[in-house]
Every structure is written in structure tokens, then in C-alpha cells.
Amino acid sequence: MELKIQNLSKSYANGVKALDNVSLTIESGMFGLLGPNGAGKSTLMKIIATLLDPDSGSVMLDDLDVLHKKEEVRKVLGYLPQEFGVYPKVSALDMLSHIAILKGISGGKKDLVNALLQKVNLWDVRKKALSSFSGGMKQRFGIAQALLGDPKLIIVDEPTAGLDPGERNRFYNLLSEIGENRIVILSTHIVDDVKELCQNMAIINKGNLLFSGSPSNALSSLEGRIWTKQITKQELSEIGDAHKIISTRMVGGKPLIHVFNDSAPGDGFTKSEADLEDVFFSKIAGLN
């Protein structure tokens, strides 16, 4: 299975260019779409999910024209938006059954709903109101509704934002399980989401595609070019003038910086093994 996006552009009435001639090919498995907030990720997801029309370009799911055969696409699509509403006083069991009816599922509906609630580990709370669910439980319910109808394409937009580490891990496990035999697009600004789950990825910023490929290829492009040093807060500005700082994090109350340089910068810097966070920040900064 293949999703082929070609020359996709979208501008809004306020003049913001959300997508600028984006071309991308996504095959079966987990695919990570990484970018900061406002990068254009949600716009791209809404276009693929048939909720928004682009200004130009095309999207094909195998031989199915996504932009012009929306009803056909929706039959094979599962979608978990960044924010989704539910009836708060309705139980998970009743709500999922209702959504199944809306999706045109009749035969075997009860067995399917029961199986999905077990799959997302909500069976024991199936009769509880959705308003009583934690953030992670609501996201797992969102995945259950996205899986109704055994979709070929699943879109998940910022699914782990606000989840605690335990819920995030449970969600990772669930996504990795469902992503084996279909296309699952994971849109996120959290680098760890992509590192944990995705065989292939893309980085988007200000509507432009900056990278597309495997995480391992992205990391290899930075081999020997990331250097680290712990400094004082007072040194940060001076070092920033002399080096290309791509990230700063506090360790023990002092900044630990990563800089991008083709060779050893000296002055106490040590070589650091690149991670996806380095890839992300260097691409956003236009350094690699």
C-alpha cells in the first residue's frame, strides 16, 4: 500500500502558507510526521483525511484519488484528531457502538466493539462514562474508534501531548501493534514519539518539507558533526556567537549545549552521538 502526495500547497485567508509544494511518499507501517507547532502538520493531516481541500496538488492512496473520491476514502480511513469530542455522560461501550453504526457497520457490530475495547485495554471500564476517563484512556478510546471498519489508512494527530510517561508507553505499544499491516501516520512535535515507533519519517517546518527518509539515514547524516559541552549561563551568549548551537538543556542547573560543526570545535567540546532531537533541531535551523 502506498500514499503518494504530490506538489501539495495550501494558504489560508490570513495569508499564512501552511503547505508549500509538499511531495511525500508513505508506505505501509508507522510513519512519523515531525515538526514544531504551526509547522503545517495538522493542515496536511486534514487534507489527507478529506476534511480540507488544498489549493493545488494531488493525493493518491494506491489508485484511489483522495481529493476527489472522498466518500470512498472515508470507508478505508481511521482518524484520531488532535482534539475530538464525545458525549461525556455516555459509556465507552455505548459510544463506540454508536460510532460503529454511523460508520455503517451492522453485521457483527457487537463482537467488533467488544474486541476493540479489549484491544485498547478498556474492557474493564467499558460501562463507565467517558467523562471519568484519564487523558490516556480517552486517547485509547480514540484509537478504538479509528480502528472501526479495519481501515487501510490511520491518521493520528498529536496523540501523546499531555500524557504522563506511563500512559505514553501504553499508547506506544498500542500504536506499534496496529501499525504492522496498514499505513499509520503519526503527526507529532515530540521527537520521542517518532524514535520509539516509526520506520520512516519526515520533518516539516513552516509548510516546507525538510527531510524524508528513515531515522537511521537521518542520524547518519549527522555522524561526527554533533559536539557537546556543559557551560555556565553566563557563557551561553558568547558561545552562541561563536558556534551553531542547535539545542540547550539544563543538567544540574547548568546548560548542556549541542553544537553543529563539521570538525572538532576545541575549547572543551566532546563528540556526541547524534539522536533524532539533533536531527530535528539541525533541520529546523537549516544546518543540514
N, C-alpha and C positions, 0 to 999 in steps of 0.2 A: 504494500500500500504506500501511496506517495501523495503528499500535499505539496503542490507547486504554486508558489506565489511569484508573480512577475510584475515588476515596474509599478508597484502599488504606491499611490500618493493620496494624501487626504489633508485638506486645510479646513479650518473652522472659520466661522463668520468674523471672529475677533482677530483674524489674521495669523493665528498660530498654525504652523505647518506641522501637523502631528506625525505624518509619514512622508518621506521624500524619496520616491523611486526605489522602494524596497523590493528586492528579489531574494527568495529563500526557498530551498527545497527541504522538506521534512519527511522522513521515512518512519516506518513502524518503530515503536519503542518510546522511551521517555525523552522528550526534547525540552531543554531549558531555554527560556527567553529571558535574558538578564538585562537589567537596566535600572537606572535611578527612577525615582518617582517623577512623572511627567515626561518620560522618555518617548512615549508613543506605544508602549506595550498594550495597554488596555484598548486603545483605538484599533490596533492590529487584531487583537482577540475578538473584539466586537464585529469587525468586518468578516473574519473567518466564521464567526458564529451566526452570520446572516442578520445581525442587529443594526448594522451600519453600512451605508454604501460609500465606497471610495470615490474620489474624483476621477481616478484613472487606474488602469492596471487590471490584472486578472488573477483569479484563484481557482485552481482545479484540484479536486480530490479524485485521484485516478482520472476517469473520463467524465466526472461529474462537475459541471460548471457551478461553482459555489455562489457566484454573484447573480446568476440568472435562473438557477433551479433551487431556490431557497427551500421550498417545501420538501423536495427530495433530500436535500442536505440535512434538514432537521430530523428526518427519520433515522439518520445514522449518526446523529450528533448528541453528545452529552456535554453539558456546560455548567460549570460552577463559577459564577461571577465573584468579583471581589466582595460584594455585599449582596446577600439575597434575603428576601423577606419570606416569612412563614406566618401562619396563623398561630399566635403564641399559646393559645389555650387548647390547641389540638394536639393529640398524641402523635408520636413519631410513626406509629403503625397506621393510624388513620390518614395522616398527611401523605405518607408515601403511597398508600393505596389510592388516594385522590389524584396524586400526580400521575400515577400509572394509568388511570382512566383518561386523564387529559392527554396523555401520550398515545392513546388508542390501544392500550394493552388490555385485553379482556381474558382470553383463554389462559389459564394457569397463573392469573394475577396474584392470587393469594400465596401460592408456593414461591413465586418470584420475589414478592415483597418480603416474605419471611426469610428467604435465603439471603437477600441483600442486607437485611438488618443483622443477620448473623455474621455476614462477611465483614461489615464495618464495626462489629463488636457493640451493637446497640440493642441486641435482643433482650437483654435483661431489663432494659428501661424503655421498651417499646411502647408501653401504655402510659408513660409519663408525658406531661405537656412539654412541648419544645421550649417553652419559656424557662423551664427549670434546667436546661442543658447548659453545660460549660461551653466556652468558645470552641474547644477542640471537638466536643460532641456534636455541636452544630455543623462543623466542617465535615465531620464523618457522615452526618446525615446528608449534607450537600453532595458528597461523593456517591452515596447510595442513590439519590435521585438522578444524578448524572449517568449512572450505570443502567438505569431502566431502559429496556429495549436492546441491550447488548450493543452499544454504539461502536462504530469503527473509529470515530474521532472524538476524543475528550479534551476539552479546554478547561484548564484550572487557573484562575487568575488570582495571584497573591494569596495562596491558601494558608500559609503559616504565620502571617503577620499577626502579632498579638498572642500567639500560643506559647504556653510555657514549654520548657525543654522536654518534659515527659510526653505531652500531647503532640509536640512536633515530631518526636521519634515514632509515635504510633501512626501519625499521618504519613511519615516517610515510608514506613513498612507497608501501609495500605496502598500508597501510590505505586511503589515498586512492584507490588503484586499484580495490580490491574494493568500495568504498562507493558506486559510481555507480548501481547498479540494484537495490539492496536496502536494508533498514534495517540500519544498523550502529550499535550503541550502545557508546560508549566511556566507561567509568567510570574516573575518574582524580582524583587530588588535585593533578596537575601542570597548571598553567594553560597552559603552552606546548602541551601535547597538544591542547587544545581550540582554541587560537588557530590552530594550524597546519592543523587537519584539518576542523573542524566548521562546517556551515552554520547549525545550530541547537544550542541548549544549554539546560541547566537547572542551577541551583545548589541543592544540598540541604545542610542542616545540622541536626543533632540530630533527624532524622526529618521535618523540615519543608521543604516546597518554598518557596524564597525568590525564585526567578526562573525564568521560562521564555520563551525567545524567541531572536532572532538575536544574535550577538555585536555587530553594528553597533548594534542597538537598545539593548543593554546599555551600550555605550560612549556613545551619545548622551545617555543619562540622566545622565551624569557631566560632560558638557561644561561647562567653566568652573567646575568645583567641586573640582578637584584642584590642590593647591599644594605646592611642594617647597622644601626648604631643607637645606643641609648644616650640621650643628651639631657641637658637641663632645659627648662622652659625658656630661659634667657637666650640660649643658643639657637633656638628654633628659627628665628627670623634670619639670622646671619647665615645659617646653613642652607636655608631655603633660597637665599640669593645665589649661593654657590653651586647647589645641586638640584636635581629634579626629584623632589620629594613626591612620592605617589601615595603614601599613607602614613598616618601617625596614630599610634595608640598609646594609652597610658599603662605603664607597667611599674608597679611600686611607687606611684606618684610621679614618675618621670616619663617623658615622651620616648617611645621607641619608634624610630623612623625607618622607613624603607625608601631607598632612592634607586632610581633607574640610571644605570651607566654601563657603557659597553666594556669598560675595564675598571680595575680596582681604583676607587677614588682616593685611597690612602686615608690619612687622618683618623685612624682608629676604626674605619668601617670593616666589617667582615662579610663574606659572601653568605647569602641566604638562599635557601632552596625556595624557588618561586611557588606560590599557591594561586588558586583561582582569584583570590582577592587582589593579588598583584596584577593578574591579567586584566581584571575588571577596571582597576584604577588607572593602569597604564593606557588601556584602550580609550577610556573616557577622557584622559588628559591628552590623547593624540600622540603618545610617545612611541607606540609600537604597532 
